Amino acid sequence: MGGVCISSKSNPVIPNTTKNEIKLKPPIPSRHSNTDKPWFDIQYHDKDFTRIMKPNEIKSMMLKPPNAVNKTDLNRILGSLIGLALGDALGAHVEFRPYQYLCEHPVSDLQEGGTWGLVKGQFTDDTSMALCLATSLVVFRDFQPYDQLVRYKWWYRHGYMSSTGECFDIGAATRQSVLEFEERQKKFSMKHNIPYQDMDFLDDQNILSQFNVYCSDPAAAGNGGLMRLTPVPLFFHKDPAKAVEYSGISGKITHGDKRVYDACRFYGSLIVAALLGESKNQLLDKHFYQKHISWFGNEPLHEDIKKIAEGSYHNKKKGYVDGIRGKGFVVDSLEAALWAFSIDEGKFETGALAAVNLGDDTDTTAAIYGQLAGAYYGYDKLPKRWVDQVYAKEFITCLSEWIVYEGDNWFQNNSSSDTRL
Ligand SMILES: [Mg+2]
């Protein structure tokens, strides 16, 4: 890992505004993107923009999609998002604790307090950023990385999609990319003579195509892209090649290392396959990558990711003692999540707790596991005693319905014939 910038929550940056950092005004809530779903834009309780609306407070404003959505798809899509949130919430109170601590104090249930002092069921940056990504997809009805970065900025600056109303945990690489994005917005605003307060609401494709969204240090190899990935394969799963391509880009905009791009592409392909009904043996088959090679375009996986795709974790059944690690390096995280899925004996509880109890980046390892396991097992197979305690469950449910609805619409309107199933 020499020379690699491992910037994740194993090396967190707690946001606070320093003298050198300009405190930006909140965007004006009445100035929405051209959307028929204004409740997914940043909202405040007051005219002074001091009290942001949290996800569980938005739910009452939301409309459902006009038509009933496919229940099988919804079960898997909701399963994946709740699976992510559950893994996140299960690991949050012991985040940064080493493996030895978890051996002595194994996690067996949702807990309050600990690292961030959260209420039981509240989630951290993993789920908040995934909700930013999901809302962007359904508002734009497409993959729009500029708007994804806007929403990550809203989360960092204003607590958008946070379970507490504040961004209390951000990885170093994500923070660097968001700050770089702000700088580029300022320069772009001046160069194109666009008022700065309008910069968060650009929707002209000609203008947007001139904005370089790759804001990351090219050596950033933390797990911050993988931890929030799942809305992309969920939304685009009916066009696997697009889903895989967009999965990679969704990580690359904040984490520039090729291994992040490929970890997101490979994990995205597994989530797509789970939604398309492939069996667990098929998903964990060491030939999965070769069997689905047409989904990956002409760009082969990085060797480190290919080893995992070819089943490295199958030879590490004992987990930590065999070399599985819950660290913030994206290669470790991907292997650990797949190891947990491979040894969970068909039970979400078993896999999620195995991921948490590896220690270190506990919430993220379990959140990554939960994205795939939740999609594979489906919402109705997740442990009810835990699901009932997930923060903003109703909001996530309604958002999932919109992912099914707008994902179907996108497929009908945009998919190219040679990549369709
Ligand atoms: Mg987290």
Boltz pocket constraint, residues with backbone or C-beta under 6 A from the ligand:
constraints:
  - pocket:
      binder: B
      contacts: [[A, 9], [A, 88], [A, 124], [A, 125], [A, 126], [A, 169], [A, 363], [A, 364]]
      max_distance: 6.0
